[in-house]
Amino acid sequence: MMFVPTLQPKDELMQAVVQILQQASEIIRQEYLTFCQGEKFHVQTKHDDSPVTQADLKANQVIETALQKLTPALPLLSEENEHHERHTWSRCWVLDPLDGTKEFLHQRPEFTINLSQIENGKTLFSAIAIPAQQLIYIGYLDQHPYKYDAEQQQWFAYQAPEVQQIEPIQVGLSHRSKQPEYQEFIEILQQSHAIETSQAGSAYKFCMMLEGKIDIYPRFHPTSEWDTSAGQGLLESIGGGLVSLSGEPFIYNQRRRLLNDGFIAFSQPAYQEIALNVLRLMTK
C-alpha cells in the first residue's frame, strides 16, 4: 500500500490545482465517451505528424484560463500554445493538457494531464491527473506526494514501504517500444535479475511507479519537456528520479529545443544503478 488515507492538505496551491485538474479531467472524460461512442470528433495532425484532438484543445483552454487567474505573473509553457518568449522565463508552468493522445485514439484510457511548475530548470511542484480513473497525483519536490480520488472525494498520502524488495524488477514499457534497444535492455537486465514487464501509455507509467507497480521505465524514443517534468518531480519527491541515458537529471526550459533525448526513470536509487549498469553494457 503506497498511499494511505489522510485529511485534505491545507496547502492553497494544491487545492486550487486539484480543482482545475478535476474540471479539465471531466471535459476529457466526456470527450473520450463521445469519441468511443463513434460520434463526430475532430482530430488534426500537427507539423511534427503527431495528432491533436478537440479534447486536447478544450482541456488546454480551461487550464490556461484558470492558471492565468490563479497565478497571473506566471507564464505557461504548453504543448498546445506558442512559446517564442520562453527563454526569458526563469519560472513558469509546464503543461501537457492531454498526454497520450495516441492512447486516447486507440481507446486505451491510459492518458493523463501533466502540469508542473519549474524554476531555473528544476521542477518544484508537480501534478498528474488520470481522467479515466478520476485520480490526481500532486506534490512539491521537497515532500512526499498526495493522491486525490475525486470519485471518493478522498485524499491519500504517500507512504514509503518499510521493506524495499528489489526483485522481481518491474519494468514499464510503452505500447510502441518496438526499437531494438528495448529488447536489448530487457535481455541484459534479465541476465542478472528476475524481471516482469508491463506496457502502459504516456505519463500513466509515472503514476504506476508512485504506486509501486513499476520500478524502472526505460525510454529510447523521443518525448518533450511537458511529457516528463511532472513525472520527474513526483519521482524525485519519493527518492527516485528521471535521468538522461548518461545519468544526468533532466532540466527544463534551458535548452534550444523542447525535445528530450532518451531517459531512465526509476522509483528508488538502487534501480538507477541497475539501469545505468545495463546501459553501460549496451554501449560496449
TORKOL-4160 file (C-alpha; in steps of 0.2 Angstrom, whole numbers, padded with zeros to 4 digits, m for minus):
284
<pt num="1" X="0000" Y="0000" Z="0000"/>
<pt num="2" X="0009" Y="0016" Z="m0006"/>
<pt num="3" X="m0004" Y="0028" Z="m0002"/>
<pt num="4" X="m0014" Y="0029" Z="0014"/>
<pt num="5" X="m0030" Y="0039" Z="0018"/>
<pt num="6" X="m0027" Y="0056" Z="0025"/>
<pt num="7" X="m0035" Y="0073" Z="0028"/>
<pt num="8" X="m0035" Y="0086" Z="0014"/>
<pt num="9" X="m0019" Y="0096" Z="0014"/>
<pt num="10" X="m0021" Y="0114" Z="0020"/>
<pt num="11" X="m0010" Y="0120" Z="0005"/>
<pt num="12" X="m0020" Y="0133" Z="m0005"/>
<pt num="13" X="m0010" Y="0130" Z="m0022"/>
<pt num="14" X="m0013" Y="0111" Z="m0021"/>
<pt num="15" X="m0031" Y="0113" Z="m0018"/>
<pt num="16" X="m0033" Y="0126" Z="m0032"/>
<pt num="17" X="m0023" Y="0115" Z="m0044"/>
<pt num="18" X="m0034" Y="0099" Z="m0040"/>
<pt num="19" X="m0049" Y="0109" Z="m0043"/>
<pt num="20" X="m0043" Y="0115" Z="m0060"/>
<pt num="21" X="m0037" Y="0097" Z="m0065"/>
<pt num="22" X="m0054" Y="0090" Z="m0060"/>
<pt num="23" X="m0063" Y="0102" Z="m0071"/>
<pt num="24" X="m0051" Y="0098" Z="m0086"/>
<pt num="25" X="m0052" Y="0079" Z="m0082"/>
<pt num="26" X="m0071" Y="0080" Z="m0083"/>
<pt num="27" X="m0070" Y="0088" Z="m0100"/>
<pt num="28" X="m0058" Y="0075" Z="m0106"/>
<pt num="29" X="m0069" Y="0061" Z="m0099"/>
<pt num="30" X="m0084" Y="0067" Z="m0108"/>
<pt num="31" X="m0074" Y="0069" Z="m0124"/>
<pt num="32" X="m0067" Y="0052" Z="m0123"/>
<pt num="33" X="m0085" Y="0045" Z="m0121"/>
<pt num="34" X="m0091" Y="0055" Z="m0136"/>
<pt num="35" X="m0076" Y="0048" Z="m0146"/>
<pt num="36" X="m0078" Y="0030" Z="m0140"/>
<pt num="37" X="m0097" Y="0030" Z="m0145"/>
<pt num="38" X="m0092" Y="0034" Z="m0163"/>
<pt num="39" X="m0099" Y="0052" Z="m0163"/>
<pt num="40" X="m0092" Y="0066" Z="m0174"/>
<pt num="41" X="m0074" Y="0070" Z="m0167"/>
<pt num="42" X="m0061" Y="0082" Z="m0173"/>
<pt num="43" X="m0043" Y="0076" Z="m0175"/>
<pt num="44" X="m0029" Y="0087" Z="m0183"/>
<pt num="45" X="m0011" Y="0082" Z="m0187"/>
<pt num="46" X="0002" Y="0094" Z="m0181"/>
<pt num="47" X="0018" Y="0099" Z="m0191"/>
<pt num="48" X="0028" Y="0085" Z="m0182"/>
<pt num="49" X="0015" Y="0072" Z="m0188"/>
<pt num="50" X="0008" Y="0070" Z="m0170"/>
<pt num="51" X="m0011" Y="0070" Z="m0168"/>
<pt num="52" X="m0021" Y="0084" Z="m0158"/>
<pt num="53" X="m0039" Y="0082" Z="m0154"/>
<pt num="54" X="m0053" Y="0093" Z="m0149"/>
<pt num="55" X="m0051" Y="0086" Z="m0131"/>
<pt num="56" X="m0033" Y="0092" Z="m0130"/>
<pt num="57" X="m0038" Y="0109" Z="m0136"/>
<pt num="58" X="m0053" Y="0111" Z="m0124"/>
<pt num="59" X="m0043" Y="0105" Z="m0109"/>
<pt num="60" X="m0029" Y="0117" Z="m0113"/>
<pt num="61" X="m0041" Y="0132" Z="m0114"/>
<pt num="62" X="m0049" Y="0128" Z="m0097"/>
<pt num="63" X="m0032" Y="0125" Z="m0088"/>
<pt num="64" X="m0024" Y="0140" Z="m0096"/>
<pt num="65" X="m0038" Y="0152" Z="m0091"/>
<pt num="66" X="m0039" Y="0145" Z="m0074"/>
<pt num="67" X="m0020" Y="0147" Z="m0071"/>
<pt num="68" X="m0020" Y="0165" Z="m0078"/>
<pt num="69" X="m0032" Y="0169" Z="m0064"/>
<pt num="70" X="m0023" Y="0159" Z="m0051"/>
<pt num="71" X="m0005" Y="0165" Z="m0054"/>
<pt num="72" X="m0006" Y="0180" Z="m0066"/>
<pt num="73" X="0013" Y="0183" Z="m0065"/>
<pt num="74" X="0017" Y="0165" Z="m0071"/>
<pt num="75" X="0018" Y="0161" Z="m0090"/>
<pt num="76" X="0013" Y="0145" Z="m0097"/>
<pt num="77" X="0023" Y="0133" Z="m0107"/>
<pt num="78" X="0010" Y="0122" Z="m0115"/>
<pt num="79" X="0011" Y="0109" Z="m0129"/>
<pt num="80" X="m0004" Y="0117" Z="m0137"/>
<pt num="81" X="0002" Y="0136" Z="m0136"/>
<pt num="82" X="0015" Y="0147" Z="m0144"/>
<pt num="83" X="0031" Y="0149" Z="m0133"/>
<pt num="84" X="0043" Y="0160" Z="m0143"/>
<pt num="85" X="0047" Y="0170" Z="m0127"/>
<pt num="86" X="0050" Y="0155" Z="m0116"/>
<pt num="87" X="0069" Y="0159" Z="m0114"/>
<pt num="88" X="0065" Y="0175" Z="m0104"/>
<pt num="89" X="0056" Y="0165" Z="m0091"/>
<pt num="90" X="0065" Y="0159" Z="m0076"/>
<pt num="91" X="0049" Y="0152" Z="m0068"/>
<pt num="92" X="0034" Y="0145" Z="m0077"/>
<pt num="93" X="0020" Y="0132" Z="m0078"/>
<pt num="94" X="0023" Y="0117" Z="m0090"/>
<pt num="95" X="0008" Y="0109" Z="m0097"/>
<pt num="96" X="0003" Y="0094" Z="m0107"/>
<pt num="97" X="m0016" Y="0095" Z="m0107"/>
<pt num="98" X="m0018" Y="0078" Z="m0114"/>
<pt num="99" X="m0003" Y="0067" Z="m0113"/>
<pt num="100" X="m0006" Y="0050" Z="m0123"/>
<pt num="101" X="m0017" Y="0057" Z="m0137"/>
<pt num="102" X="m0012" Y="0041" Z="m0146"/>
<pt num="103" X="m0019" Y="0030" Z="m0131"/>
<pt num="104" X="m0035" Y="0041" Z="m0132"/>
<pt num="105" X="m0037" Y="0037" Z="m0151"/>
<pt num="106" X="m0033" Y="0019" Z="m0148"/>
<pt num="107" X="m0047" Y="0019" Z="m0135"/>
<pt num="108" X="m0035" Y="0015" Z="m0121"/>
<pt num="109" X="m0039" Y="0025" Z="m0105"/>
<pt num="110" X="m0021" Y="0027" Z="m0101"/>
<pt num="111" X="m0020" Y="0046" Z="m0104"/>
<pt num="112" X="m0015" Y="0060" Z="m0092"/>
<pt num="113" X="m0014" Y="0078" Z="m0089"/>
<pt num="114" X="0003" Y="0084" Z="m0084"/>
<pt num="115" X="0006" Y="0100" Z="m0075"/>
<pt num="116" X="0021" Y="0106" Z="m0066"/>
<pt num="117" X="0029" Y="0122" Z="m0060"/>
<pt num="118" X="0048" Y="0125" Z="m0064"/>
<pt num="119" X="0061" Y="0137" Z="m0058"/>
<pt num="120" X="0078" Y="0139" Z="m0065"/>
<pt num="121" X="0077" Y="0122" Z="m0074"/>
<pt num="122" X="0070" Y="0112" Z="m0059"/>
<pt num="123" X="0053" Y="0105" Z="m0056"/>
<pt num="124" X="0047" Y="0111" Z="m0039"/>
<pt num="125" X="0028" Y="0107" Z="m0040"/>
<pt num="126" X="0020" Y="0093" Z="m0050"/>
<pt num="127" X="0003" Y="0086" Z="m0054"/>
<pt num="128" X="m0003" Y="0071" Z="m0065"/>
<pt num="129" X="m0021" Y="0068" Z="m0067"/>
<pt num="130" X="m0028" Y="0052" Z="m0074"/>
<pt num="131" X="m0045" Y="0057" Z="m0081"/>
<pt num="132" X="m0052" Y="0040" Z="m0084"/>
<pt num="133" X="m0049" Y="0035" Z="m0065"/>
<pt num="134" X="m0053" Y="0052" Z="m0058"/>
<pt num="135" X="m0036" Y="0052" Z="m0049"/>
<pt num="136" X="m0024" Y="0066" Z="m0046"/>
<pt num="137" X="m0006" Y="0064" Z="m0040"/>
<pt num="138" X="0001" Y="0080" Z="m0034"/>
<pt num="139" X="0015" Y="0087" Z="m0023"/>
<pt num="140" X="0031" Y="0098" Z="m0020"/>
<pt num="141" X="0048" Y="0092" Z="m0023"/>
<pt num="142" X="0053" Y="0093" Z="m0005"/>
<pt num="143" X="0039" Y="0082" Z="0002"/>
<pt num="144" X="0030" Y="0066" Z="m0001"/>
<pt num="145" X="0016" Y="0067" Z="m0014"/>
<pt num="146" X="m0003" Y="0066" Z="m0011"/>
<pt num="147" X="m0016" Y="0057" Z="m0021"/>
<pt num="148" X="m0034" Y="0063" Z="m0023"/>
<pt num="149" X="m0048" Y="0052" Z="m0028"/>
<pt num="150" X="m0062" Y="0063" Z="m0035"/>
<pt num="151" X="m0074" Y="0049" Z="m0036"/>
<pt num="152" X="m0072" Y="0045" Z="m0017"/>
<pt num="153" X="m0068" Y="0063" Z="m0013"/>
<pt num="154" X="m0053" Y="0056" Z="m0003"/>
<pt num="155" X="m0035" Y="0062" Z="0000"/>
<pt num="156" X="m0021" Y="0049" Z="0002"/>
<pt num="157" X="m0003" Y="0052" Z="0007"/>
<pt num="158" X="0012" Y="0043" Z="0000"/>
<pt num="159" X="0020" Y="0031" Z="0012"/>
<pt num="160" X="0036" Y="0023" Z="0008"/>
<pt num="161" X="0036" Y="0004" Z="0010"/>
<pt num="162" X="0046" Y="m0002" Z="0026"/>
<pt num="163" X="0054" Y="m0016" Z="0016"/>
<pt num="164" X="0061" Y="m0012" Z="m0001"/>
<pt num="165" X="0060" Y="m0028" Z="m0011"/>
<pt num="166" X="0072" Y="m0026" Z="m0026"/>
<pt num="167" X="0066" Y="m0042" Z="m0036"/>
<pt num="168" X="0057" Y="m0046" Z="m0047"/>
<pt num="169" X="0061" Y="m0029" Z="m0055"/>
<pt num="170" X="0045" Y="m0022" Z="m0063"/>
<pt num="171" X="0050" Y="m0014" Z="m0080"/>
<pt num="172" X="0037" Y="m0002" Z="m0088"/>
<pt num="173" X="0037" Y="m0001" Z="m0107"/>
<pt num="174" X="0027" Y="0010" Z="m0119"/>
<pt num="175" X="0015" Y="0001" Z="m0131"/>
<pt num="176" X="0026" Y="0006" Z="m0145"/>
<pt num="177" X="0043" Y="0001" Z="m0138"/>
<pt num="178" X="0047" Y="m0008" Z="m0155"/>
<pt num="179" X="0065" Y="m0002" Z="m0156"/>
<pt num="180" X="0079" Y="m0015" Z="m0154"/>
<pt num="181" X="0086" Y="m0005" Z="m0139"/>
<pt num="182" X="0071" Y="m0010" Z="m0128"/>
<pt num="183" X="0074" Y="m0029" Z="m0132"/>
<pt num="184" X="0092" Y="m0027" Z="m0129"/>
<pt num="185" X="0089" Y="m0018" Z="m0112"/>
<pt num="186" X="0077" Y="m0032" Z="m0106"/>
<pt num="187" X="0089" Y="m0046" Z="m0112"/>
<pt num="188" X="0104" Y="m0038" Z="m0102"/>
<pt num="189" X="0094" Y="m0035" Z="m0087"/>
<pt num="190" X="0087" Y="m0052" Z="m0087"/>
<pt num="191" X="0104" Y="m0060" Z="m0086"/>
<pt num="192" X="0107" Y="m0054" Z="m0068"/>
<pt num="193" X="0089" Y="m0050" Z="m0062"/>
<pt num="194" X="0072" Y="m0058" Z="m0061"/>
<pt num="195" X="0060" Y="m0046" Z="m0070"/>
<pt num="196" X="0042" Y="m0043" Z="m0075"/>
<pt num="197" X="0037" Y="m0031" Z="m0089"/>
<pt num="198" X="0021" Y="m0021" Z="m0091"/>
<pt num="199" X="0015" Y="m0010" Z="m0105"/>
<pt num="200" X="0006" Y="0006" Z="m0102"/>
<pt num="201" X="0004" Y="0023" Z="m0110"/>
<pt num="202" X="0011" Y="0040" Z="m0108"/>
<pt num="203" X="0014" Y="0048" Z="m0091"/>
<pt num="204" X="0002" Y="0035" Z="m0084"/>
<pt num="205" X="0018" Y="0025" Z="m0081"/>
<pt num="206" X="0025" Y="0038" Z="m0069"/>
<pt num="207" X="0009" Y="0035" Z="m0058"/>
<pt num="208" X="0011" Y="0017" Z="m0059"/>
<pt num="209" X="0029" Y="0020" Z="m0052"/>
<pt num="210" X="0022" Y="0030" Z="m0037"/>
<pt num="211" X="0010" Y="0015" Z="m0034"/>
<pt num="212" X="0025" Y="0003" Z="m0033"/>
<pt num="213" X="0019" Y="m0006" Z="m0049"/>
<pt num="214" X="0034" Y="m0001" Z="m0060"/>
<pt num="215" X="0052" Y="0001" Z="m0054"/>
<pt num="216" X="0062" Y="0005" Z="m0070"/>
<pt num="217" X="0055" Y="0014" Z="m0085"/>
<pt num="218" X="0067" Y="0015" Z="m0100"/>
<pt num="219" X="0063" Y="0027" Z="m0114"/>
<pt num="220" X="0073" Y="0026" Z="m0130"/>
<pt num="221" X="0061" Y="0036" Z="m0142"/>
<pt num="222" X="0059" Y="0055" Z="m0140"/>
<pt num="223" X="0047" Y="0064" Z="m0128"/>
<pt num="224" X="0045" Y="0083" Z="m0125"/>
<pt num="225" X="0048" Y="0093" Z="m0109"/>
<pt num="226" X="0030" Y="0093" Z="m0104"/>
<pt num="227" X="0029" Y="0074" Z="m0105"/>
<pt num="228" X="0042" Y="0072" Z="m0092"/>
<pt num="229" X="0043" Y="0087" Z="m0080"/>
<pt num="230" X="0029" Y="0082" Z="m0068"/>
<pt num="231" X="0033" Y="0064" Z="m0068"/>
<pt num="232" X="0051" Y="0068" Z="m0064"/>
<pt num="233" X="0046" Y="0080" Z="m0050"/>
<pt num="234" X="0035" Y="0067" Z="m0042"/>
<pt num="235" X="0048" Y="0053" Z="m0043"/>
<pt num="236" X="0061" Y="0064" Z="m0036"/>
<pt num="237" X="0050" Y="0068" Z="m0021"/>
<pt num="238" X="0049" Y="0049" Z="m0016"/>
<pt num="239" X="0068" Y="0047" Z="m0018"/>
<pt num="240" X="0068" Y="0041" Z="m0036"/>
<pt num="241" X="0070" Y="0051" Z="m0052"/>
<pt num="242" X="0072" Y="0053" Z="m0071"/>
<pt num="243" X="0089" Y="0055" Z="m0079"/>
<pt num="244" X="0097" Y="0055" Z="m0096"/>
<pt num="245" X="0105" Y="0040" Z="m0103"/>
<pt num="246" X="0121" Y="0046" Z="m0097"/>
<pt num="247" X="0114" Y="0048" Z="m0079"/>
<pt num="248" X="0111" Y="0067" Z="m0078"/>
<pt num="249" X="0094" Y="0073" Z="m0072"/>
<pt num="250" X="0083" Y="0082" Z="m0085"/>
<pt num="251" X="0082" Y="0101" Z="m0083"/>
<pt num="252" X="0068" Y="0112" Z="m0091"/>
<pt num="253" X="0066" Y="0127" Z="m0102"/>
<pt num="254" X="0085" Y="0129" Z="m0103"/>
<pt num="255" X="0089" Y="0121" Z="m0120"/>
<pt num="256" X="0086" Y="0127" Z="m0138"/>
<pt num="257" X="0074" Y="0113" Z="m0141"/>
<pt num="258" X="0060" Y="0106" Z="m0131"/>
<pt num="259" X="0063" Y="0088" Z="m0137"/>
<pt num="260" X="0071" Y="0076" Z="m0124"/>
<pt num="261" X="0083" Y="0063" Z="m0128"/>
<pt num="262" X="0081" Y="0045" Z="m0121"/>
<pt num="263" X="0080" Y="0043" Z="m0102"/>
<pt num="264" X="0078" Y="0031" Z="m0087"/>
<pt num="265" X="0065" Y="0034" Z="m0074"/>
<pt num="266" X="0067" Y="0024" Z="m0058"/>
<pt num="267" X="0057" Y="0023" Z="m0041"/>
<pt num="268" X="0072" Y="0022" Z="m0030"/>
<pt num="269" X="0091" Y="0024" Z="m0031"/>
<pt num="270" X="0095" Y="0006" Z="m0031"/>
<pt num="271" X="0086" Y="0004" Z="m0048"/>
<pt num="272" X="0095" Y="0019" Z="m0055"/>
<pt num="273" X="0112" Y="0010" Z="m0053"/>
<pt num="274" X="0105" Y="m0006" Z="m0060"/>
<pt num="275" X="0098" Y="0003" Z="m0075"/>
<pt num="276" X="0113" Y="0013" Z="m0079"/>
<pt num="277" X="0124" Y="m0003" Z="m0077"/>
<pt num="278" X="0113" Y="m0011" Z="m0091"/>
<pt num="279" X="0115" Y="0005" Z="m0102"/>
<pt num="280" X="0134" Y="0004" Z="m0100"/>
<pt num="281" X="0134" Y="m0015" Z="m0106"/>
<pt num="282" X="0123" Y="m0010" Z="m0120"/>
<pt num="283" X="0136" Y="0003" Z="m0127"/>
<pt num="284" X="0150" Y="m0010" Z="m0127"/>
